[in-house]
Amino acid sequence: MNTDLQHKLLNRYSRLPYLNKQFSLRLQLKRLLWFGVIRVTYLIKRLIDIVASIVLLILLMPLFIIIMLLIYISSPGPVFYKQTRVGRWGSLFTMWKFRSMYCDADARLKEMMAQNEMTGGVIFKMKNDPRIIPIGRFIRKASIDELPQLWNVFKGDMSLVGPRPALPSEVDQYSLQDRQRLEVIPGITCIWQVSGRSDIPFPQQVQLDVQYIESQSLLLDLKLLLKTIPAVLLSRGAY
C-alpha cells in the first residue's frame, strides 16, 4: 500500500475516538439542557399552582361558606366529600370535593353500574343520577363542587391543569395506553374538560390527555385555564 495513503488512513482513524468523545459530550450537554428546561418549567408551574391556589382559596371563602350551608340544608351530613384518587406514577392521595350526593351514594353505586351512560365502561356517568341532592345538580353543573381541590393543588397532589385524577378501580381497568395519563400530576382542568367534559367518550378523553402530556407548556396551561371559564359558564357536558 502507498505510504502516503497509509499515513492518511492512520490519521483519519486515529481521530475517531476523539470525534466520538466530542459527539458524546455534546449529546450529554443537550440532554442536561433539556432536563434543565423541563425542571425549570415544572418549578414555575408549581409556583403558579401555589400562588394561585392560595389567592383563590382566600377570595372564594365567602362562597365556600354559602355552599356549605346550602349542602347541609339540602342533605344533613358532611359538607365535604373525600375520595382516594390516583396521582402521578400511581401514587394515591385524598381528593376533596363539596358533597353533591346523598351520604349513601357510594354504597348504591354497585347496583347502578348497569345504567352507566359513559362510553368505554371505565368511568361511571349518568345524567339523571338519583343519588344527587337538589343543590348538588347546581354545584356540579357550575363545577363549584370541584373548588375544594384547590387545597389539593396547594399541597402538590394536583395541579391547576392536567389529566383528571382517576379512581383506583378505574385505573385497574386501564390499558397500557391509558396508563400514559399517570405520567404527569393530575389537574382540575384539562383539554377534554373544556371540550365537552362528560359528553366525550373515555377513549377520546385518554387521547386528549396524551395529547396534553406530549405538548404541555406554560402557554398551553394558560390557554386551557382561560377556556375553562366559558366551559364552566356554559355547563356543556356537566352532570
N, C-alpha and C positions, 0 to 999 in steps of 0.2 A: 504493500500500500504506500502511496505517496506520503513522504514525511510531512509535508505541509498540511495534507488532509488529516493526517493523524493528530497533529497539533490542534487543528480546528475542532475536531471531534472531542478531543480531551478537554479543551477549553469550554466547549458548549455543555458537555455533560457534567463537568466539574462545578458548573453554576447551578445545576438543578436543585441540590439540597438548599442552597441559599434562596432560590426563587420560591421553592415550596415553603420555606420558612417564612418568607415575606408574605406569601398568599395566606398562610395560616394565621399570621399575626393580623393582617387586615380583616380577615373573617372574624377573628375573635373581637377586634375593636368594633366592628359593625354590630356584632351580637351584643356587646356591652352597651353600645349606644342605644340599640333598640330596646333592651331591657330597661335602660335608664329612662327612656322616654315613657315606656309603659308604667314604670314605677312612679314617675313624677305625675303622670296623668291620673293614676289611681289616688295619689295623695291629694291632688287638687279636688278630685271628685269626692273624696272622703271629707275634706274640709268644707266643701259646699254643702254636703249632707248634714254635717254637724251644725253649721251656722243656720241653714235654712230650717232644720227641724226645731231648733231652739226658738227661733223667731216665730215660727208658725204655731208652736205649742203655746207660747205666751199670748199671741194675738187671738188664737181660737179658743182660749179658755172660757170666755163667756158663752160661746156656742156649745162647748162641751157640757157646761153645767145645765143649759136648757135641754139638750138632747138626753142627758142622764135622767132628768126629771120626767121627761115625756116617756122614756122607755119604762121607767118604774111604774108610772101611772097606767101605761098600756098593758104591762105584764110584770107584776111584782116579782122581784128576784134580782140577781146580779145585773148591773147595767153594762158591765164589760164581759166579753166572751174571749177566752183564751184557747188557743189550739196549737198543737205541735205541728210544725211545718219543717220542710227540708230546705236547708240553705246551700251555700256553696260547697261543692265537693261532698255532698251528702250529710253535712253536719245538721243536727237537729236544734231547733230553737222554738221558743214560745212566741207566737204571733198574737197581737191584741187587736180586737175589733169592738165596736159597740154592738151589743146583743140585738139582733134583728129578728130572732126566732124565739119560740117558746122554749122553756128550760129543758124539755124532754126531746128536743129536736134530733139530737144525735141518736137517741135510743130508737126513734121512729124511722131513721134513715134506711135501715136494712129492709124494712117492709115496703119501702117506696122505690127501691132500686129499679124495679121493672118499669117504672114511669119516667125513667131518665130520658130527657129530651136532647141531651148533648151527643152529637155525632162522635163516634170513636169509643164511647163507653168508659173512658178513663175518669173523666170528671162528671159529677152529678149536677145537672141543672134542670130546673123545672119552672116555667113561667108563673104558674099559679100554685106555688108551693103552699100547702095548707099549714105548714109549720111556722110561717112568717107572721109576726104580730102586726097589728094595724099600723103603728108608727114605723115598723120595720120596712114596709114597702117603700115609704118615702125616703128613708135614710139609705136604702140600698140603691134606689134609682139615682139619687143625688150623690152616691158614693161617700156619704158622710160616715157610714159605718166603718170605712177604711181609715179614717183620720187618726185613730189611736196608734196606727202603725208608724206614725212619726216618732213615737218612742222607740220602736224597733230600729228606725233609721238612725236615731241619735246613738243608740247602743252599738250599732255596727252590724246588727243581724241582717238588716236590709238597707237598700239604697233608695233614693227618690225614683231612679229609673233602673229597670232591669226586669227580667222574666218574673212573672208572678210565682211566689213560693208554693210548692205543691204539698199535698198531704203525703205522709209515708205510704199509705195504702195505694195512692195514685202512682208514686214512684216505683212501687213493687211491680206495677204493670207496664212500666216504661220499656220501650225497645232500646237498643244500643244508641240509635239516633236520637231518641227522646232525651236520653241522659246528657246530651250536649247542653241542655238547659241548665245543668248543675255546675257548669264551668265558671259561672260568674255569680256575684252576690245578687240575690233576688231583689225586686223592687216593688214600689207602689204602683207605678205605671210603666207601660211598655208599648211596643208597636201595636199589638192586637188590641190592647186596651183602648187605644184611640182610633181604632179602625172598625169597631163593631162589637167589641167585648164578647159576650156570651153567644152572639149570633155567629161567631166564627167557629167552625168545627175544630176539634182538638188537633188533628194532624196539621192543619194550617196554622194553628197557634204555635206549634213546635217550629214550623218553617220560619215564621216571622221572628221567633225568639232566636233561632240560629242566625238569621239574617242580622239581627241586632248585635249578637256576640261577635260576628265576623267583621262588622263595620262600626263598632261602637267608638264614640268620640265625645268630647265635651260639647261640641256643636250639635251632634245628634241628640244628646241628652236634653239640651236646651230646647230644640225643636219639639221633642216629644212632650216636654213639660208645658210648652205653650199650646200644643194641640190637645192636651188633657183638659184644658179649661172649657172649650166648646163641646168636647165629648161628654163632659160631666153635665153641662147645662142642657144639652140635647137629650141626655139619658139614653142614647141609642145602644141597644143590646144589653141594657142593665136590668136585671130582675133577680 
